């Protein structure tokens, strides 16, 4: 998949995941990064259970990336929620 494909997949998947978890988007750059990291995490997890990882710019890959991004957001909120700010 091309760089443009990863950016588009990342933007859409990151935006959808942040809407599901936070009820608002994270911003353009953070949504792209979140979606790309989510695609990698989701692809890894799906390959562990015997399913195909991200295969291109299609609905299945979007589903995998959104699931991965939701997992990344839950882990992020679990870790950052326990931090004490002084």
Protein Blocks (a to p, Z undefined) as FASTA:
>chain_A
ZZklmmmmmmmmmmmmmmmmnopaebjklmmmmmmmmmmmmmmmmmmnopacdfbjcfkl
mmmmmmmmmmmmmmmmmmmmmpccZZ
